[in-house]
Amino acid sequence: MIQRSRFGLAAAALSAVTLTGCIVAPVGQPYYNDPYSNIPDTQAYAPIYAPIAPPAPYVETVPVAPYVGAVWIGGYWNWSGGRHAWVPGRYVHGRPGYGWSPRTWSPGPRGGYQMRGGGWHRR
């Protein structure tokens, strides 16, 4: 009886190890945590409205670029949860032949303030 249970345990372990090498999965698109790196020029962000003007921007110290071709995207005030929330700046992969236009706040057409999203533009 003990011999049989050891054989069953060994067979289960061997089949588990064998089956892990048999998983076939399609290769997907790479995932990048930078939402701005692949935005086409023609894609416009929907404007964001706030009833009050954003505070003055924070003064950010721009760190040394972490790699060649890195582009600094400055921080900005976003409107979230009924208040302005600071989103810190960061480096992203640059796009050859393109420059980054920062986000801007301006008086909105319905009153309050409107933020227009930044984006890449052809130089």
C-alpha positions in Angstrom: 0.0 0.0 0.0 2.8 2.5 0.9 4.6 1.4 -2.3 1.5 2.3 -4.4 1.0 5.7 -2.8 4.7 6.6 -3.4 4.4 5.6 -7.0 1.2 7.7 -7.4 2.9 10.7 -5.7 6.0 10.3 -8.0 3.7 10.0 -11.1 1.8 13.2 -10.1 5.0 15.2 -9.5 6.4 14.0 -12.8 3.3 14.9 -14.8 3.1 18.3 -13.1 6.7 19.1 -14.1 6.2 17.7 -17.6 3.0 19.7 -18.1 4.5 23.1 -17.0 6.8 22.9 -20.1 3.9 22.3 -22.4 2.1 25.7 -21.9 1.8 27.5 -25.2 0.7 31.1 -25.1 0.7 33.7 -27.9 3.2 36.5 -27.7 1.3 39.7 -27.0 2.2 43.4 -27.5 4.7 44.8 -25.1 3.2 46.7 -22.2 4.7 50.1 -21.4 3.7 52.1 -18.3 4.1 55.3 -20.3 0.7 56.3 -21.5 2.1 59.1 -23.8 4.8 57.2 -25.7 2.6 55.9 -28.5 -0.1 58.6 -28.8 -0.6 59.7 -32.4 -0.6 63.4 -33.1 -4.2 63.5 -34.2 -5.5 62.0 -31.0 -6.8 64.7 -28.8 -7.6 64.3 -25.1 -11.1 65.2 -23.9 -10.8 68.5 -22.0 -11.1 68.4 -18.2 -13.1 71.0 -16.4 -12.7 72.4 -12.9 -14.7 75.0 -11.1 -11.7 76.7 -9.6 -8.2 77.6 -11.0 -5.3 75.3 -10.3 -2.7 76.3 -7.7 0.7 77.5 -8.9 2.8 74.6 -10.3 5.3 73.1 -8.0 8.9 73.8 -8.8 10.4 70.5 -9.8 14.1 69.6 -9.8 14.7 67.8 -13.0 16.9 64.8 -12.3 19.7 63.6 -14.6 18.2 61.7 -17.6 18.2 58.0 -16.9 19.0 57.0 -20.5 19.8 58.6 -23.9 16.8 60.1 -25.6 14.8 60.5 -22.4 12.4 63.5 -22.5 11.3 65.2 -19.3 7.5 65.6 -19.0 6.9 68.2 -16.3 4.4 67.8 -13.5 0.9 69.3 -13.7 -2.3 69.8 -11.6 -5.0 67.3 -12.5 -8.6 67.6 -11.5 -9.6 64.4 -9.6 -12.1 63.6 -6.9 -13.4 67.2 -6.8 -10.0 68.8 -6.2 -6.7 69.6 -7.9 -4.1 66.8 -7.4 -0.5 67.2 -8.4 0.9 64.7 -10.8 4.8 64.7 -10.6 7.0 65.0 -13.7 8.8 62.0 -15.1 11.0 60.9 -17.9 9.6 59.1 -21.0 11.0 57.7 -24.2 11.3 60.5 -26.7 9.9 60.3 -30.2 12.4 61.3 -32.9 11.1 64.3 -34.8 8.6 65.2 -32.1 8.4 67.5 -29.1 6.2 67.5 -26.1 3.6 70.2 -25.5 2.7 70.5 -21.8 -0.8 70.5 -20.3 -2.3 73.9 -19.9 -5.2 75.3 -17.9 -7.3 78.2 -19.3 -10.7 79.8 -18.6 -13.4 77.4 -19.8 -16.1 78.2 -22.3 -18.8 77.3 -19.6 -17.1 79.1 -16.8 -14.5 77.5 -14.5 -11.3 76.3 -15.9 -10.4 73.8 -18.7 -7.3 71.7 -18.9 -6.1 70.6 -22.3 -4.0 67.5 -22.4 -0.4 67.6 -23.5 0.9 65.7 -26.4 3.5 65.1 -29.0 3.8 67.5 -31.9 5.9 67.3 -35.0 8.8 69.7 -34.9 
